[in-house]
Amino acid sequence: MTQPFRFAHISDIHLPTFIRDCTPPTAFLNKRFFSALSWFGNRQRIHGKEVTDHLIADCLKSAPDHILVTGDLTNLSLAGEYERASQWLHSLGNTDQVSAIPGNHDLLLDTPAAQSGLTSYDPFMQGNYGGATALFPFAKRKNDIVFIGLSTAIETPLGWCSGRLGQGQRERLRTLLDEAGRDNLCRIVALHHPPAGPQKPNGGLDDFEDFTRIIADCGAELILHGHTHQSSIYALQGPQEPVPVLGVPSLSVRPHKGHHPAGCWHEYTIERQDEHWQIMLDVHRYSGLERPPVRIAQAIVKPA
Ligand SMILES: [Fe+2]
């Protein structure tokens, strides 16, 4: 690689849901009713489209080489929400420039209607590497970088928001990591739920221990997730060295709302140095509509 590769990591956008989206009434005879109460009661005041728009303008101005979106574009998995989420993804760039994976809110209920709505993300969930036959995991290669996108979105009982990869995805992930490792690529694994750090019993990644074993055997260069709406950094042990695991806060949180930090996007710069990869992180945090996002000093995530 001659040039450093720069990409944006964005997550948990929670684009606005409107009353007009809430049809038919029978679609609410389940846990969606309580999720709707939560959105219209409180969450719609926490997440602001103006924060999203301000940060996305900043992100696009920086012209990253790629944009990675790790889920929760919707709130209630309704048809109108999927339509706007798809339009929003297209507004970021073309399907070669943008990759996306779903979060738990993108599959709140595993119904035919939700599965059909979720297909509107499909153009951004296509691989070009590794010959994967199923949708997940997909592997999108950009120069010497490969993004491996996983889905942890599953329907869960009321009060739960956990995720799961399942055996099929885990097996294909192992194969892809091995192949990309042999090709000497920088392997970036993306999933919505955090695979490291404290696991909430009703909100974590069910099969995080299996995932940990795959990383221990096959390695990766970077693992990225959303879901917690918090900044976090952990590490999983790889075959030779620790693999950094980073969480990005929600893109859309207004300042001083609840216990989540104000909206953020993460900018990564990756550079090969001999046989190693150096990975740098720049945090862009919303600090008001009148000023550009605060840039937190660049930090080395993975030294070469
Ligand atoms: Fe989530």
Residues whose N, C-alpha, C, O or C-beta is under 5 A from the ligand:
A	BS01	LIG	D72 G103 N104 H227
